[in-house]
Amino acid sequence: MNQPISITAMASISPLGSSSDVVWENYLKANHCFAQHDFKEESHWAASISEKDKMDVEELRNSEAKYTRLDNSVLYAILASREVVQNAGWSTNINFGINIGSSRGATGLFEKYHREFLETKNVSTPASPTTTLGNISSWVAHDLGTQGPDISHSITCSTALHSLLNGVAWLKAGMAEYFLVGGSEAPLTPFTIAQMKALKIYANPVTERSRSHKICDSVTEPFDSAQGTKSPNYPCRALDLEKNRNTMILGEGASVVCLEKGIPENSLAVIEGIGYATEPLEHNVSISTNADCFQRSMKMALGEIPPDSVDAIVMHAPGTIKGDLTEHNAIKKVFCNKLPFLTTNKWKVGHTFGASGMLSVELAVLMIQHQKAIKVPFISYSSEPMELKKIMVNAVGFGGNAVSILLSKIG
């Protein structure tokens, strides 16, 4: 990374909210954002955006006829992208590039049109154009009026961080001066939940005993305990290496950041290192015991930087037994006896597939800005960083596609 690339703005819409202030306030609370969702004959935990944000999505959908048939994954991306461009102060005459990825794309619309086909043997005219993956970035580009390149892709759950890799590459190649990158996902659909259940990685269904779990909108007290608690009131046990069952839960949302060359005055963090790797798989849903792909991606992101200079890692940690453990093993291999502070946000917001990596970047940037490490409440911490100068962010997806991003504090 011989030429600095900075994050100059960020925005998201997720179960944590749709403004950085609200998102940070919710990170300071010990509660999770999961609620009961009924899928067929069972109730399952899932993390959806707030009712207020749902109203904003519907307002966008109804604002113009051309938006009425777009999938939520596209609408989430448009709302977040409008906000981030405003936060960055990009004028309308800047033709910036766009790369917004998604693991699954227009999941809700695809299921709708498939049901229509099964019932009538026909589909509506917009079925194909509104369910293509390229729909996301192209609609964002249309909405924002940029004439720069627009790219959409799926590299499963590491999609958003691959978007960041692409943006960095375009900027360093001199093919663009500004790039908007991120991920968007709206996977809270019956078929998607069924797929995760088939893999036996989804959290247990909601029971009468667990219905009293608190969600984001209902808890206001802050969480700042030096030690966590092994409370059973967390349906997703992400980063709990002692769990005896898989506890992954789905969430939804979009998260985007603006990238610029150099270190402008409005820079939030510098991208000091990028790493990526893919490992040969023995099974199409798992990675090796010591996550060889993560070891290579983290080492590549570090480059010549001493591992002990990294203060924290925002882990991928989806809440599965093998997924959490293999990533932890990889971190121990790379960082040896001096492990950085480890955290994740999936215990709170769930796994948002293609948006998850950028939501993790958002958490890392917020921790750098506020100089506070966010703990996982049911994990015991012996200490926390006195200062947060460098934070690594990890993501990996089906296919063993790992990405690691090293962020540094400005100054």
Disulfide bonds with the S-S distance in Angstrom:
Cys33-Cys216 1.76
